[in-house]
Each structure stands twice: as structure tokens, then as C-alpha cells.
Amino acid sequence: MIRCRVAVATAAILVLAACAEGAAGVRPASTGVPPTTASAPPSVTAAPPWAAPSTCRKKKARPLTISEPREVGEGGHTDVNTVDFGRLHGKPIAISAGAEGKVRFWSLPALRPAASPLDGTAATFVDLGGRPGVLTKGEYGARLWDLTTRAIVQRFKPGTVFAQGDYRGARALFSADDDAVRIWNPATRALLRTLPRIRHTAGMATGRSGGKQVLITSTDGDDATMSVWDLGTGHAVGKEMFTGEEAVVPWWMKIAKIGGRDSLLAYSWLGVHRWDLATRKAQRVVPSDDGERKEYRLTTSTLAQVAGRPVLAIGANSEEDRLSAPGKVLLRALSAGEDGELTGHQGPVTALAAGTLGGTPVLLSGGGDNTVRLWDLRTRRQIGAPTPGVPDVQAAAFTRMDGRPALVTSEANGILRMWDPVTRRPRQVVRTENESSSLATADLGGTPVAVTASGPAIYQVWNLRTGESLGALPQPHLSADPDPREPADVDEVLALATSGPLAVSVAYRGGRLIVLAWDLRTMRLTTSFDLDPGRPKEIEGWVTDALVAEIDGRPYVTAYNAGRAGSARPGAVEIWDVLAGRRVSAFAVPATDHERRKIGYVGRLNCRVAVVTTQAGPTIDILDPETGEDLESPIKPRHGKRGSVELGGVAVAGGHVIALARSERWPLSGSTTQWWDLTTRKPLTGTFEQQGSMSVSAAGTRYLLAADGQGRLQLRRLTP
């Protein structure tokens, strides 16, 4: 059965595939076409078998219901923004917040989920007079929560900055906006004091200096400074401080006693600086990078205490490959002791917090590898396993193993992961050498396999049961002359799918658009041909979208040729028989530069073969594959005025053709997404927000998968 159509992956993912469930009656494709070098197929157009009148009768489809989404995996972050220590029900916990917009709570030291998440992209623990609380930040501004009752007890407007410290012998919460600094009792939420002289605050730190309780604030803008305020009088004391000779806004500040001197530590893009608060003299403790060696760049910082001595913990990652290189934590002794490093993160270290656990000094770290880790600062070793990270999914497909459905994902780090859709936990992990932008699955005599594409010339096959590589698929010999009508600088896989034991690919390679088919049982190339030479001569342009689809058990390639805007020559949608290597259908479409047509589905829809497309308009079009005329009236999902619809993916699920439709809202920004049943022409869900753009989804006979721009995998169950 056809497995999937996979577009080239972007930063935010939605993969679409048809599940191997319900494959009864699918006949394997013939593999009698001998291997050839890539060459032009005959330009003769022959009517395909499905062009004959169908004998099936259109039946009234039973409506489907769809469950609420549930996250795949144990619930983790997509990039960790903040980490902190706290307590819940009398036990220590870790609190983290990530780019996906969730604040998560973990038991210590096991780092297992301790409570359901809250919304937010940053979080700090707050003691509410003996009750646990958390201050979360997000697009909504800031919220102070009582963690015991899960109730919001105080709200703050967006842009407010915070600090915690002592005020008149009790713990206090400091908030600052453009107008003033306010001091709150977090237990009662009573306003203790307003400091109107302190305005335009970008950051704060509280502590003691010269025997007095002080507040240090930083301002932003061209005249960025750091000022010290006496909390007894409310007046500024001493001269202002600058980071070197430049006005730099620090991202983090901490007042501490170092070497017996009251000091301020501040971290900015210039590195970590230390000021003596008595003399106001500054020195740079750690630069932002290591100069010409270019081995690291600082990413975050915090201050820890080890054996009563201050130790600066600094997140660092590779200068040359900031996004993907393993990160580390640098430990710098500020008074006495040895420096050191903590290694383990597979991405930049983006958040740090210091604390104690059972009397042991410990450090929490969060990273761009989407994990939170716990470290023993005395032994400088990681404690236990990290939190589960959200995989950076590039593609996904469904398959079966041991008679049960399974979900397969391909990640940016080269990992293939097979998930149980019931438990939503991994069943198998396969580590490959290359990042795979395209993925398809097949069943070879009860053995589930995955086919991955890491480029137009690198295709590999993997045994999903054992995790072993079955080898690379052979490539044809290509002539040195590219097709002059195709973009020579484009090398990408437009489509990858399986049909029975065949794997079929459509890819630009060396300026040529090539269709390849392999028999996965023998790992032999069985078919290869150039797609473009068979186009009618009156069509001039290049193919911008392609889909491999199975119609009545036989594989076909459908390609959209954009044509040339402003000319009399139209674009075209063409359908090719893969096994015969010939074009069997084509119809003209308007040619434009910007309104690219997307092909979402080709196959049976209410008995008749249909081509389902969108083209920067408000509708999903259902077209006759021979004439291009409407088979059914277009479907118009919900959107704002002048909105456009894009298909995240389409697949057959439970006998229904299911589509994930994304609607751009014009003139408003953003987009909404909705699952549609094209068979019944009814939406399966209401509209819901999606972060980022979509390029992939996955559908099976029982499950639907969607991953948004933050990488969250959400699974829904279908019920007839």
C-alpha cells in the first residue's frame, strides 16, 4: 500500500503518510522493468486503467469522530528557556520552561513529571509564605500561581521584569515596568512599597552592600546603566556602573560576597563582569568567547556555592556551529578552588540554576537538545538521566509491527524512532549517520522497514525491528548534460513513497528531474527515467511539486509544472505511470510566479479518481485527473477575508480521505489549522492555532498525527 508523500522538511514540521493498516486487497507492483540509465520515456499518452468507468458504487460514508490531541512522548521541551528549583507537596522539584510554551515540573533527582504543565515560556519558583508558587511569563504577561490549588493569585502586564529578595526582614517580590518599581508581599499579594524614581528598568538584583539592603537596576537603550538604590531611603547611592566603555544591558545580575567583598556579577553579550560595590571598579571574569581559538561562545550563567565558595557556572557552546554542536558548562572558581567542565548536552546550554539537594550542591541545566539535566557540583557528574527531549521531527509515517500499528519519525539529528501510538512511547530507536528529510515505510514479509532520503543521491533502508541498516539503494548513471529547462542549482527530493515492495522517488539531481523505483526485496533499481522530456513542447517551466500515489495498487507520479508567468504557455498537472515510464494524463493550469499549486492527494475519492490541490486561494480543489475540471465543488475551510488555504497533508484513513488544511488569515497575521474529512466534506475538528509553518502530517486507519512549528507531536484517535 502507498505509504507517504513527504515534502522537503522546513523548521516546523507536519508529515503526511497513509498507514499500512487495512492493506488487504492491495496487489504488489510489478518489478519487471529492467534497470536503466536515466533517459527520456516515450511521450505517448495512453489511457490508464482507472480512466475506465468505475464499477464501484458511491456509498454514504459513516461519519468519523476525532479525539482531543495527546502529546507523543513523555512531554518535553523544544529548547529550554529557563530552569529553577522549587518544592511541591513538601518534596524538591525542578521547574523548567521551553520555547513550545509550557512550564513543566519534575521530581528530583529522578527528573520525572511531577505535575501537569502550565502555559508559559519562562518560570521562577516563588515562596508564598510557606506555600509553593511559580511565576510564569508568556505572551499574556506574567502570572503568579499557587501550585497547591493551581490558581492564579496575581497578574502582571507584559514587559514586567522581576527579582526576589529580602525587604524589611521578609521575602519580597520586586516587579518593575516603565513607570516604577513595586515591592510585594508574595504571601498576601499586598503592595509594600512603590519606588517611582526607578523607571525604564530592564533588569534587577537585590542583596546587601555595605551593611544595607540594596536594589540594583539596569536600564536599556543607548544610555544603559546600572544603578544602586538604598531600599531604606529609596535613593540612589554611589556612581552608576557601565559594562566596560559601552552601554550594555546585562541579561543576568547577582549580588554576592566574593573574597570578602560585596560584589555584583553581571552577564551580557560581552561576557561575565564583576564589580566591587564599594569602589565600583569592574573586571571581566570570563569573556564572551575565547578569541582566536573560537572553541566556545557563552550562552547563559548563574552563581553556585560549593563548599562555601562561590563558583560561576557558565553555559558555552561551539563558536562555529552554535545550533547543533554539543554544549558544556564551564565552572570558574571566583575565590579559591579548581575550574572544571560539565559535558553531556548535545546542543547549546541555554539555562542554568544552582541549588542544594539533601545538602549537596547541585546545578540544573537546560539546553538546545530539549533536555533538562541535574549535576552534582562536588563530583562534577550528571545525576541520573535527563528529561525526555522533544524530537526535532523532519518526517513521519505509520507502519505495523507484530500486528500492531506503529508510528515512525525521522529527526534532524539522524535518529529514526518508532513509537507505540497507544502508550505514545518509543518502541525502537535507530541511529543513522545522516539527517533524513524524507521518509517512507514498507512491510517486507512481516518485517517493517523504513526508507530514508538524505539527499537526491543518498537513499538507505533500515530494519525497524532490529535497528540494523539493510544498505543503500543503488543509483543510476547520469549523463553529464543537465536538462536546460530545469534549475541546475536545485538538488532535492520532491517525493518519496512505497508501493508494495517498491520504493519510488522523485528528485532533482544535477539539474534533472528523475523518477526512480527500487525493489526493496532485492535492493535493485528497477525503473529510472527523466520526467521532463515527456512533457508537451508547448509547456515551458519547471516542476515545483510532485506526489507519489497508488491508484488501484499501481504507483503513479503526479507533478505540477509551474509554467511561465506572463507568457501564453500554461502550466500543467501531469500524471505518470511509474512501471510503464510514460505520461498517462495531463491538463493545463494557469501559470504564475508566486501562486504555486500544491498537490495534496491523487486517488479514489467517492469511487472516482481525483486530484486534490490548492493554489494560494481560499479553497481545496477536487479535480478530474484527465480534464482538470471540478469533480466536486471546491471545499472552503474557515479563514479570514482574502485568506489562502494550504494542505499540510492528505491520506486515506479508515476509508475516508482526511486532510489537514492550514488557512492563512488576511489581513490578520498568523494561521489556523483544521482536520477535514474530504469524503463527507465536513470538518473533523474546529480550527486551532499552529506555531510556524507546516509541511508534514501523518494519518493511519486509526490515528492522525500533526507536529507544529515548535516540534510538538500530537496524536489523535479516529473512531468510526
Summary of the structure (lengths in Angstrom):
residues: 720
radius of gyration: 29.9
end to end distance: 21.3
largest distance: 92.9
contacts: 2590
relative contact order: 0.15
helix: 1%
strand: 53%
